[in-house]
Amino acid sequence: MPVSSDADVGPSGDGVIFNGGTLQFGTSFNLSTGRALSLDAASGTIDTNGFDTTFARDITGVGGLSKTGAGTLTLSGMNTYTGATSVAAGGTLALTGQGRINQSSGITVDGVFDVSGAASAQVKALNGSGEVRLGTATLLVNTASGVFSGAIRGTGGISINGGTQILTGASDFSGGAGIASGATLQIGNNGNTGSITSNVTNYGSLIFKRSDDVTYAGSISGPGTFSHFGLSKLTLTATNSTRGNVFIGAGSTLQLGNGGTTGWIGGTGNFVGSISNAGALIVNRSNNVSYRGVISGSGTLTQMGSGTLTLAGTNTYTGATLVTGGTLVVNGSIASSSSVTVSPGATLSGSGQIPAMIVNGTLAPGNSPGTLTVNGSLTLAAGSSYLAEVQGAVSDRVNVTGSAALAGTLRIVPLGGAYTFSSPYTLLSAAGGLGGSRFGTEATSGTFGDGVTTAISYTSNDVLLTLTPKPLVPIVTPPGVPPGALSPRMFGARMFSGFSIASAIDRAVAAGADPSPLFAIYNLPAAEIPAAVNQLSGEAHTSVPAMANSAADQFLHAMLNPASAGRSGAGPGAATFSALGGKGSDEPVRPAFLDAPAYSVWGAVLGSVGRNDGGARDGSAKRDVDDVHLAVGADLRVGPGSTVGFAVAGGSARASLSGGLGKADADIFQAGIYGMTKLGPVNLAAALAYARLENDVNRAVPALGASSLSSSYGSNAWSGRLQASAALFEWSGVTLSPVAALQAIQVRSPAVTEASWNGANAAALNLARRSDVTSRSELGMQLDLAGAVNGLPAAGYLRAGWAHYYQREAGLSATISGLAGSGFAIDGARAPRNSALLAAGLDLKITPAITLGARFDGELAASANRLGGQALVKMSF
């Protein structure tokens, strides 16, 4: 029935009932809103005939609606008809506002279905070959059951809420595709058409089913399943977060990635689905990806590209495994696979289970390091490489349940750690034997150190790596010295530290001791080994006699020289020439203010600082020592020109070695007796003393990672001094005297075992008890002056001299803990053989009974110096 106006339909209040007829428009107009529209079982057709019209009233009934002809039919009512809807080619059916056809049994779109203006666009099923225009809207397909070969376009999206929707057209909508639980969206239908570009949120099932190769760049998320059933290759290139199960049909190939850093399916991390593979699964990425799920089925797995695929699960697939590029890391199991083939340039690694394998590329078992098990035979081809990492006491290893045929290159890679000597590392073990095969080339990438020799050996079943220590003596031999020419005579009483220790270690190793705890030293470059060996010396303990010498020397001089004015008969030249002493001056010859009291008491504060640069010849380190003491004493005049006395002192000392190699602290108590007399023109004085040192010694061995080796013990020191002087010239309070002295100090220390607080016992030492003696003579000249300062009687002196050492013992003998037979002896920094002595002092008598004094002295040499001082007060009565 053709109509050109609403009046042609009849009175405005009359309804329109379709029962198989056609309403054809002759112009553009809208039916009256007062007309009810109904579709009977025979359905109805609206032919817009090139014109546009809008139906505002609801369309009801059980029939269907067919839209034909060019032009647009717009539905704005909440239609409830239940029959099928169709849009013929060339025309448009549009929904606007509340317009809907959600009760229709489905829509077949061969023209255009425009839902861009609809508030809620829903259909039960979608079929046809036309176009769906979404605009920004989302089209809901609630009970999908058809094939739509047309295009869906717009910035909106679609949502499959139930049933199965098949898309075989080229759709480029961008608002996303949603798949509800229980629903299915299938792309393609065994042909070479069907595509989408939008992302997919999948709670149901997403299926790709095309017969040609295709790439999908959209992202897939959600827990739904993913399937590829087309007899073709589907490549996924997006970063997908889906975690549902994956199905690959027989004859289908699913490729994850296309050489870049994206492309995955099946989930990663802790939320993963399984992959059921009856076809082929290919991973082609340039970065690292890990899969913790299970791959099952009869299909194949191929790792290609430059990235790394790590399989952590227990996989059950039975097809072949191919590694054509990058790295396949098997930390779980692929033992069910029929075989593994590694192509040139590719790598297989991991600590899991694999089937029989042929390697043309690289086999790198473990995970720095670890063990890989081959359930079957292993063939390493001529161009292959077996990369075995060694870290500490363990190495990479391959266990082969069958036979192994070896060829190619064995490359050892040291990773550091506490390696072991003489206990072979098993790199490969084949239960079925090696068949007499060997690696064609053996090489090392990196180094175990210039003190280590590596050796590869073969048994009928195993490939072994053995590390053996090189002799250390040739490495620490000074440049220019022929091997074997070293001897103790070259270095005095003891060999230089590094050579002595190296000799001891070499002897112990030759006798069967295991030097593995010292591997970190052997592991160093040759140029660094001598210094590292020297760190074992325990040289910090030689600081104990150095501290004792300093303390004893100062105490001897404090007893002989405190407030010498008033010591009748002390005479000129009674002062000393010690590097640490000289804390007072000798008595002026005839100071006018001196009386001859019978008793005197005195107190003094003593202190000194000094350094010794050590020596390259004996390998000793630079040492700094400083100390401070408080001394008190009493004098008794026993006759004309003769005085005796006793004194005690308490103080502390500390010493440190350069390079953080150690330090020592000591609390010191001293007691002594002294006496002086005048025999004609000669003044004589002598003193004897005892000292007790409570020592705390801490040292480090950086080469072994030992930062705290400590010991506490007591040492005893005995000391004595004899000095003499005689006046050569006297005039008007000025006296010039030659002076001479002999001094000796012996320090005894017990046997000591060091303790480690950080577990580095390899560097701990067992020290033998020791006795160190220092003796020297002194010769010089002293100028004494007597006068007054601000009306107070004063006496001063200046002295210069020379000291010559006869004994300069500062050594120790020790054994390295845990290395039997490694006894050695070394010297610490010793005093220079000769040194210059300088001293000055001043006494001021502030009352007839009280004298104040100050002393300064120094001992100077090219490699050592010491500066000391003393402040004292004396009361006579």
ZAMARGU-4260 file (C-alpha; in steps of 0.2 Angstrom, whole numbers, plus 5000, padded with zeros to 4 digits):
<rodrens>
0) 5000/5000/5000 | 5008/5016/4994 | 5006/5031/5006 | 5012/5049/5004 | 5005/5056/5020
5) 4998/5051/5036 | 4981/5054/5030 | 4983/5041/5016 | 4984/5028/5031 | 4967/5033/5037
10) 4960/5043/5052 | 4974/5048/5063 | 4967/5038/5078 | 4967/5022/5068 | 4980/5009/5071
15) 4990/5000/5058 | 4990/4981/5058 | 5003/4972/5047 | 4998/4954/5041 | 5010/4951/5027
20) 5008/4967/5018 | 5019/4981/5013 | 5018/5000/5018 | 5027/5009/5004 | 5032/5028/5007
25) 5030/5040/4993 | 5038/5055/5002 | 5046/5058/5019 | 5034/5060/5033 | 5031/5053/5050
30) 5015/5043/5055 | 5004/5050/5068 | 5009/5047/5086 | 4991/5042/5089 | 4992/5027/5077
35) 4996/5010/5085 | 5007/4998/5075 | 5005/4979/5076 | 5014/4965/5067 | 5003/4949/5065
40) 5011/4932/5062 | 5012/4935/5044 | 5024/4950/5048 | 5025/4966/5039 | 5036/4976/5027
45) 5040/4994/5027 | 5047/5001/5011 | 5054/5018/5014 | 5057/5019/4995 | 5071/5032/4996
50) 5063/5042/5010 | 5066/5045/5028 | 5053/5042/5042 | 5051/5039/5060 | 5040/5028/5070
55) 5037/5035/5088 | 5024/5023/5093 | 5029/5006/5100 | 5027/4992/5088 | 5019/4976/5095
60) 5014/4959/5090 | 5021/4942/5086 | 5026/4945/5068 | 5042/4952/5061 | 5048/4968/5053
65) 5056/4969/5036 | 5064/4986/5031 | 5066/4988/5012 | 5070/5001/5000 | 5082/5016/5001
70) 5080/5029/5015 | 5080/5027/5034 | 5067/5020/5045 | 5070/5027/5063 | 5062/5018/5078
75) 5060/5028/5094 | 5048/5018/5103 | 5050/5004/5115 | 5045/4990/5103 | 5040/4974/5110
80) 5036/4963/5094 | 5044/4946/5094 | 5047/4941/5076 | 5063/4943/5066 | 5069/4960/5060
85) 5078/4962/5043 | 5086/4977/5034 | 5087/4975/5016 | 5102/4981/5006 | 5102/4999/5002
90) 5092/5005/5017 | 5094/5009/5035 | 5086/5005/5051 | 5090/5016/5065 | 5086/5016/5083
95) 5085/5033/5093 | 5082/5038/5111 | 5073/5024/5119 | 5070/5015/5103 | 5074/4996/5104
100) 5070/4980/5096 | 5077/4969/5110 | 5061/4958/5110 | 5064/4953/5092 | 5070/4936/5089
105) 5085/4943/5080 | 5090/4955/5066 | 5097/4951/5049 | 5107/4966/5042 | 5110/4967/5024
110) 5109/4986/5023 | 5113/4997/5038 | 5108/4995/5056 | 5112/5012/5065 | 5111/5012/5084
115) 5122/5027/5086 | 5107/5037/5093 | 5100/5023/5104 | 5100/5024/5123 | 5101/5005/5124
120) 5105/4995/5109 | 5101/4977/5111 | 5097/4962/5100 | 5095/4944/5102 | 5104/4938/5087
125) 5114/4947/5073 | 5116/4940/5055 | 5118/4947/5038 | 5131/4955/5027 | 5128/4974/5029
130) 5134/4987/5041 | 5131/4990/5060 | 5135/5008/5064 | 5138/5010/5083 | 5143/5028/5085
135) 5148/5028/5103 | 5135/5016/5108 | 5138/4998/5113 | 5127/4984/5105 | 5122/4970/5116
140) 5119/4953/5108 | 5110/4943/5121 | 5107/4926/5113 | 5118/4926/5098 | 5116/4912/5086
145) 5121/4918/5069 | 5134/4923/5057 | 5137/4942/5053 | 5148/4944/5037 | 5146/4963/5037
150) 5156/4977/5046 | 5154/4984/5063 | 5160/5002/5064 | 5161/5016/5076 | 5170/5021/5092
155) 5158/5010/5102 | 5158/4992/5106 | 5149/4976/5106 | 5145/4964/5120 | 5140/4945/5117
160) 5130/4941/5132 | 5125/4924/5127 | 5125/4911/5113 | 5138/4911/5099 | 5141/4926/5088
165) 5152/4923/5072 | 5160/4937/5063 | 5166/4935/5046 | 5167/4953/5040 | 5181/4966/5043
170) 5175/4976/5058 | 5185/4991/5064 | 5175/4997/5079 | 5186/5003/5093 | 5176/5003/5109
175) 5180/4985/5114 | 5171/4968/5113 | 5165/4960/5128 | 5161/4941/5130 | 5150/4936/5145
180) 5152/4920/5154 | 5145/4906/5144 | 5145/4916/5128 | 5156/4914/5113 | 5163/4926/5100
185) 5171/4918/5085 | 5181/4927/5072 | 5181/4919/5055 | 5172/4903/5050 | 5185/4892/5041
190) 5187/4905/5027 | 5199/4919/5024 | 5188/4933/5031 | 5183/4939/5048 | 5193/4951/5058
195) 5192/4964/5072 | 5204/4977/5078 | 5196/4981/5095 | 5202/4974/5112 | 5192/4960/5119
200) 5187/4957/5137 | 5184/4939/5138 | 5174/4930/5152 | 5167/4917/5140 | 5176/4910/5125
205) 5185/4919/5111 | 5188/4908/5095 | 5199/4913/5080 | 5195/4901/5065 | 5202/4907/5048
210) 5210/4897/5035 | 5224/4910/5031 | 5238/4917/5042 | 5232/4933/5051 | 5239/4944/5065
215) 5228/4951/5079 | 5235/4966/5087 | 5221/4969/5100 | 5223/4965/5118 | 5214/4951/5127
220) 5210/4951/5145 | 5199/4942/5157 | 5198/4924/5163 | 5189/4917/5148 | 5196/4903/5136
225) 5205/4907/5120 | 5205/4895/5105 | 5213/4895/5088 | 5205/4882/5077 | 5209/4888/5060
230) 5220/4878/5048 | 5232/4893/5048 | 5244/4903/5059 | 5237/4916/5071 | 5250/4929/5078
235) 5246/4938/5093 | 5256/4954/5095 | 5248/4964/5110 | 5251/4963/5128 | 5237/4952/5134
240) 5232/4949/5152 | 5220/4935/5149 | 5222/4921/5161 | 5210/4908/5154 | 5214/4891/5146
245) 5220/4891/5128 | 5216/4878/5115 | 5225/4876/5099 | 5217/4864/5086 | 5225/4851/5075
250) 5233/4859/5060 | 5232/4876/5069 | 5247/4887/5073 | 5247/4900/5087 | 5262/4912/5087
255) 5264/4923/5102 | 5274/4939/5097 | 5282/4944/5081 | 5299/4947/5087 | 5295/4962/5098
260) 5292/4963/5117 | 5273/4959/5116 | 5262/4945/5112 | 5256/4932/5124 | 5241/4922/5129
265) 5237/4910/5144 | 5242/4922/5158 | 5259/4925/5167 | 5264/4926/5185 | 5253/4917/5197
270) 5237/4918/5188 | 5239/4907/5173 | 5228/4895/5162 | 5233/4879/5154 | 5237/4878/5135
275) 5230/4862/5126 | 5240/4861/5110 | 5235/4849/5096 | 5244/4860/5083 | 5259/4871/5085
280) 5264/4884/5098 | 5277/4897/5093 | 5285/4910/5105 | 5293/4924/5095 | 5298/4938/5107
285) 5314/4948/5110 | 5312/4950/5129 | 5310/4937/5143 | 5294/4929/5148 | 5289/4915/5160
290) 5275/4903/5159 | 5270/4893/5175 | 5255/4884/5168 | 5254/4867/5159 | 5256/4864/5140
295) 5247/4848/5135 | 5242/4839/5119 | 5250/4832/5104 | 5257/4848/5097 | 5274/4855/5095
300) 5282/4870/5104 | 5295/4881/5096 | 5305/4895/5104 | 5311/4908/5092 | 5316/4926/5092
305) 5330/4933/5102 | 5321/4933/5119 | 5320/4920/5133 | 5305/4908/5137 | 5305/4900/5154
310) 5294/4885/5157 | 5291/4883/5176 | 5277/4870/5176 | 5276/4851/5173 | 5271/4851/5155
315) 5263/4835/5147 | 5263/4839/5128 | 5270/4825/5117 | 5275/4834/5101 | 5293/4840/5097
320) 5302/4855/5105 | 5311/4866/5094 | 5323/4880/5099 | 5327/4890/5084 | 5332/4906/5092
325) 5334/4915/5109 | 5334/4904/5124 | 5322/4891/5131 | 5324/4889/5150 | 5316/4873/5157
330) 5315/4874/5176 | 5299/4863/5176 | 5298/4848/5165 | 5295/4844/5146 | 5300/4826/5148
335) 5284/4821/5139 | 5290/4829/5123 | 5296/4818/5109 | 5313/4827/5107 | 5322/4843/5109
340) 5332/4851/5095 | 5342/4866/5097 | 5347/4876/5082 | 5363/4885/5079 | 5363/4902/5088
345) 5349/4896/5100 | 5351/4890/5118 | 5343/4878/5130 | 5345/4881/5148 | 5337/4877/5165
350) 5336/4865/5180 | 5322/4854/5174 | 5318/4838/5165 | 5319/4837/5146 | 5318/4822/5134
355) 5332/4816/5122 | 5340/4831/5114 | 5351/4836/5099 | 5361/4852/5102 | 5368/4862/5087
360) 5368/4878/5097 | 5372/4880/5115 | 5367/4870/5130 | 5368/4880/5146 | 5361/4870/5161
365) 5356/4877/5177 | 5352/4894/5184 | 5369/4900/5189 | 5372/4886/5193 | 5360/4871/5192
370) 5357/4853/5186 | 5347/4848/5170 | 5341/4831/5168 | 5340/4823/5150 | 5328/4808/5150
375) 5336/4799/5135 | 5351/4802/5125 | 5361/4818/5122 | 5370/4823/5106 | 5381/4838/5106
380) 5385/4842/5088 | 5402/4848/5081 | 5396/4866/5081 | 5388/4866/5098 | 5394/4873/5114
385) 5391/4867/5132 | 5392/4882/5144 | 5395/4876/5162 | 5395/4889/5175 | 5405/4886/5191
390) 5401/4896/5207 | 5409/4892/5224 | 5408/4873/5228 | 5394/4869/5214 | 5394/4869/5195
395) 5381/4867/5181 | 5378/4849/5177 | 5369/4838/5165 | 5363/4821/5170 | 5359/4810/5155
400) 5349/4794/5158 | 5355/4787/5142 | 5371/4789/5132 | 5380/4805/5127 | 5389/4809/5112
405) 5401/4824/5114 | 5408/4836/5102 | 5410/4855/5100 | 5416/4866/5113 | 5416/4865/5132
410) 5416/4882/5139 | 5419/4885/5158 | 5412/4901/5166 | 5418/4905/5183 | 5406/4915/5193
415) 5415/4918/5209 | 5412/4912/5227 | 5422/4900/5238 | 5428/4887/5225 | 5435/4870/5230
420) 5452/4863/5226 | 5456/4845/5221 | 5437/4840/5223 | 5432/4837/5205 | 5416/4846/5199
425) 5405/4834/5188 | 5399/4844/5173 | 5391/4830/5164 | 5386/4812/5169 | 5379/4799/5156
430) 5372/4783/5164 | 5374/4775/5146 | 5392/4781/5144 | 5401/4793/5134 | 5406/4780/5121
435) 5424/4787/5121 | 5418/4804/5114 | 5426/4820/5120 | 5424/4839/5117 | 5433/4846/5103
440) 5438/4862/5111 | 5440/4867/5130 | 5440/4885/5135 | 5437/4896/5149 | 5427/4913/5149
445) 5434/4923/5163 | 5446/4917/5176 | 5447/4907/5192 | 5462/4918/5196 | 5480/4918/5191
450) 5484/4906/5206 | 5473/4892/5199 | 5476/4878/5186 | 5460/4870/5178 | 5460/4853/5171
455) 5446/4843/5161 | 5446/4824/5163 | 5435/4811/5156 | 5429/4794/5163 | 5418/4782/5154
460) 5403/4791/5161 | 5408/4808/5167 | 5416/4824/5162 | 5425/4832/5177 | 5433/4849/5180
465) 5447/4849/5193 | 5454/4865/5200 | 5472/4864/5208 | 5482/4878/5216 | 5497/4884/5208
470) 5513/4887/5219 | 5512/4904/5226 | 5530/4907/5228 | 5534/4910/5210 | 5519/4922/5210
475) 5525/4932/5225 | 5544/4932/5220 | 5550/4950/5218 | 5554/4955/5200 | 5571/4951/5194
480) 5574/4936/5206 | 5576/4920/5197 | 5563/4906/5202 | 5570/4896/5216 | 5584/4909/5221
485) 5574/4915/5236 | 5581/4911/5253 | 5579/4918/5271 | 5596/4925/5269 | 5590/4937/5256
490) 5579/4945/5269 | 5589/4944/5285 | 5583/4933/5300 | 5566/4931/5292 | 5560/4930/5274
495) 5549/4944/5269 | 5531/4942/5274 | 5523/4937/5257 | 5537/4925/5253 | 5537/4917/5270
500) 5518/4914/5270 | 5518/4908/5252 | 5531/4896/5256 | 5521/4890/5271 | 5505/4887/5261
505) 5515/4879/5246 | 5523/4867/5259 | 5506/4863/5267 | 5498/4860/5250 | 5512/4848/5245
510) 5509/4839/5261 | 5491/4836/5256 | 5482/4851/5265 | 5467/4858/5256 | 5469/4877/5253
515) 5451/4879/5247 | 5447/4891/5261 | 5460/4903/5254 | 5453/4902/5236 | 5449/4920/5235
520) 5467/4924/5235 | 5471/4911/5222 | 5457/4919/5212 | 5465/4936/5211 | 5476/4943/5196
525) 5494/4939/5198 | 5498/4957/5202 | 5486/4957/5217 | 5491/4940/5225 | 5507/4946/5234
530) 5498/4959/5243 | 5483/4948/5247 | 5495/4934/5254 | 5503/4947/5265 | 5486/4951/5272
535) 5487/4934/5281 | 5503/4939/5290 | 5494/4944/5306 | 5506/4959/5307 | 5495/4969/5318
540) 5501/4958/5332 | 5519/4965/5330 | 5511/4982/5336 | 5512/4974/5354 | 5531/4975/5356
545) 5531/4992/5347 | 5518/4999/5360 | 5528/4991/5374 | 5544/4998/5368 | 5537/5016/5368
550) 5529/5014/5385 | 5545/5007/5393 | 5556/5019/5385 | 5546/5034/5391 | 5545/5027/5409
555) 5564/5024/5410 | 5567/5042/5406 | 5554/5048/5417 | 5562/5039/5432 | 5580/5045/5428
560) 5575/5063/5423 | 5560/5070/5432 | 5565/5088/5439 | 5583/5084/5439 | 5587/5100/5448
565) 5589/5095/5466 | 5595/5077/5462 | 5613/5080/5469 | 5626/5072/5459 | 5615/5069/5444
570) 5627/5080/5435 | 5626/5085/5417 | 5623/5073/5404 | 5611/5063/5414 | 5598/5066/5400
575) 5595/5053/5387 | 5594/5051/5369 | 5578/5040/5366 | 5566/5043/5353 | 5552/5041/5366
580) 5561/5047/5381 | 5571/5063/5385 | 5556/5068/5396 | 5568/5078/5407 | 5585/5086/5407
585) 5600/5083/5417 | 5604/5093/5432 | 5614/5108/5429 | 5632/5107/5436 | 5631/5119/5450
590) 5614/5128/5450 | 5615/5141/5464 | 5597/5137/5470 | 5599/5118/5473 | 5598/5112/5491
595) 5601/5094/5496 | 5584/5087/5502 | 5583/5069/5508 | 5566/5065/5500 | 5557/5070/5485
600) 5540/5065/5477 | 5536/5068/5459 | 5522/5066/5446 | 5523/5067/5427 | 5511/5065/5412
605) 5520/5057/5397 | 5515/5055/5379 | 5521/5052/5362 | 5516/5050/5344 | 5525/5041/5330
610) 5525/5032/5313 | 5535/5019/5305 | 5534/5018/5286 | 5537/4999/5286 | 5548/4991/5272
615) 5545/4984/5254 | 5559/4972/5258 | 5551/4963/5272 | 5533/4967/5266 | 5529/4976/5282
620) 5515/4989/5283 | 5516/5007/5289 | 5512/5008/5307 | 5506/5023/5318 | 5508/5022/5337
625) 5503/5034/5351 | 5502/5033/5369 | 5499/5043/5385 | 5504/5038/5404 | 5503/5045/5421
630) 5518/5042/5432 | 5522/5045/5450 | 5538/5041/5460 | 5549/5045/5476 | 5567/5049/5478
635) 5578/5045/5493 | 5595/5053/5495 | 5607/5039/5501 | 5623/5049/5502 | 5633/5063/5494
640) 5629/5063/5476 | 5619/5047/5476 | 5600/5045/5474 | 5588/5030/5473 | 5570/5029/5470
645) 5555/5019/5464 | 5540/5024/5452 | 5524/5017/5445 | 5514/5022/5430 | 5498/5018/5421
650) 5492/5022/5404 | 5486/5016/5387 | 5493/5014/5369 | 5486/5011/5352 | 5493/5006/5335
655) 5486/5005/5318 | 5492/4998/5301 | 5489/5006/5285 | 5476/4999/5273 | 5464/4995/5287
660) 5474/4979/5290 | 5473/4980/5309 | 5475/4989/5325 | 5480/4986/5343 | 5475/4994/5359
665) 5484/4991/5376 | 5481/4996/5394 | 5498/4997/5402 | 5504/4996/5420 | 5523/4999/5424
670) 5534/4998/5440 | 5552/5002/5441 | 5567/5007/5452 | 5581/5018/5448 | 5597/5026/5455
675) 5610/5039/5451 | 5627/5044/5458 | 5643/5054/5454 | 5660/5047/5453 | 5672/5061/5452
680) 5668/5070/5435 | 5657/5056/5429 | 5639/5055/5432 | 5631/5038/5431 | 5612/5033/5431
685) 5602/5017/5429 | 5584/5011/5429 | 5575/4994/5428 | 5557/4992/5425 | 5543/4979/5422
690) 5527/4982/5412 | 5511/4973/5410 | 5501/4976/5394 | 5483/4970/5392 | 5481/4969/5373
695) 5466/4969/5361 | 5471/4966/5343 | 5459/4967/5329 | 5464/4965/5310 | 5456/4962/5293
700) 5460/4951/5278 | 5450/4960/5264 | 5455/4947/5251 | 5445/4934/5261 | 5431/4945/5266
705) 5437/4944/5284 | 5433/4961/5292 | 5435/4956/5311 | 5448/4944/5317 | 5452/4948/5335
710) 5462/4942/5350 | 5465/4948/5368 | 5480/4943/5378 | 5493/4950/5391 | 5511/4953/5387
715) 5525/4956/5399 | 5540/4968/5396 | 5557/4970/5405 | 5567/4985/5402 | 5584/4993/5408
720) 5594/5008/5405 | 5612/5014/5409 | 5618/5031/5405 | 5633/5042/5409 | 5640/5059/5406
725) 5655/5070/5410 | 5657/5089/5410 | 5670/5094/5397 | 5667/5113/5399 | 5660/5124/5412
730) 5658/5143/5412 | 5646/5155/5420 | 5631/5142/5421 | 5635/5134/5405 | 5640/5116/5404
735) 5645/5106/5389 | 5645/5087/5391 | 5647/5071/5381 | 5633/5058/5385 | 5632/5040/5382
740) 5618/5027/5386 | 5614/5008/5383 | 5596/5003/5384 | 5587/4986/5381 | 5569/4980/5381
745) 5562/4963/5381 | 5543/4960/5377 | 5536/4942/5380 | 5518/4937/5373 | 5509/4921/5375
750) 5503/4909/5362 | 5486/4916/5354 | 5472/4909/5344 | 5462/4922/5334 | 5443/4922/5334
755) 5433/4927/5319 | 5416/4936/5322 | 5410/4935/5304 | 5414/4916/5301 | 5430/4919/5290
760) 5440/4907/5300 | 5451/4903/5285 | 5461/4919/5289 | 5463/4916/5308 | 5480/4912/5315
765) 5487/4902/5329 | 5502/4912/5335 | 5516/4904/5344 | 5522/4913/5360 | 5536/4925/5356
770) 5550/4936/5364 | 5555/4952/5355 | 5571/4961/5361 | 5576/4979/5356 | 5593/4986/5361
775) 5603/5001/5356 | 5617/5013/5361 | 5617/5032/5361 | 5631/5045/5359 | 5629/5063/5359
780) 5632/5080/5367 | 5622/5090/5379 | 5622/5109/5383 | 5616/5113/5401 | 5611/5131/5406
785) 5607/5138/5423 | 5600/5155/5427 | 5583/5163/5432 | 5566/5167/5423 | 5557/5181/5431
790) 5567/5180/5446 | 5564/5161/5448 | 5579/5149/5447 | 5579/5139/5431 | 5589/5126/5423
795) 5587/5120/5405 | 5596/5109/5392 | 5598/5106/5373 | 5604/5089/5367 | 5608/5081/5350
800) 5614/5063/5347 | 5614/5047/5337 | 5606/5031/5341 | 5611/5014/5334 | 5600/4999/5336
805) 5608/4981/5338 | 5592/4971/5340 | 5575/4977/5332 | 5564/4962/5334 | 5546/4964/5330
810) 5541/4947/5323 | 5530/4933/5325 | 5528/4914/5321 | 5511/4908/5316 | 5500/4894/5308
815) 5485/4897/5297 | 5470/4889/5305 | 5463/4874/5296 | 5479/4873/5285 | 5490/4860/5294
820) 5509/4862/5291 | 5507/4881/5286 | 5519/4888/5299 | 5528/4904/5295 | 5537/4918/5303
825) 5537/4937/5298 | 5543/4954/5304 | 5533/4969/5307 | 5539/4987/5304 | 5556/4988/5313
830) 5565/5004/5320 | 5578/5011/5308 | 5596/5005/5311 | 5602/5022/5315 | 5592/5038/5319
835) 5595/5056/5325 | 5590/5061/5343 | 5585/5079/5348 | 5579/5084/5365 | 5576/5100/5375
840) 5570/5103/5393 | 5567/5117/5406 | 5565/5116/5425 | 5558/5130/5435 | 5559/5131/5454
845) 5543/5141/5459 | 5546/5138/5478 | 5560/5131/5488 | 5551/5114/5488 | 5542/5114/5472
850) 5549/5112/5454 | 5540/5112/5438 | 5547/5105/5422 | 5543/5102/5404 | 5553/5090/5391
855) 5552/5088/5372 | 5561/5076/5362 | 5562/5068/5345 | 5569/5053/5335 | 5571/5056/5317
860) 5575/5044/5302 | 5571/5043/5284 | 5557/5029/5287 | 5552/5033/5305 | 5550/5047/5317
865) 5543/5049/5335 | 5539/5065/5345 | 5537/5065/5363 | 5533/5076/5378 | 5532/5077/5397
870) 5525/5088/5410 | 5531/5086/5428 | 5530/5092/5446 | 5542/5088/5460 | 5541/5092/5478
875) 5557/5090/5489 | 5558/5090/5508
</rodrens>
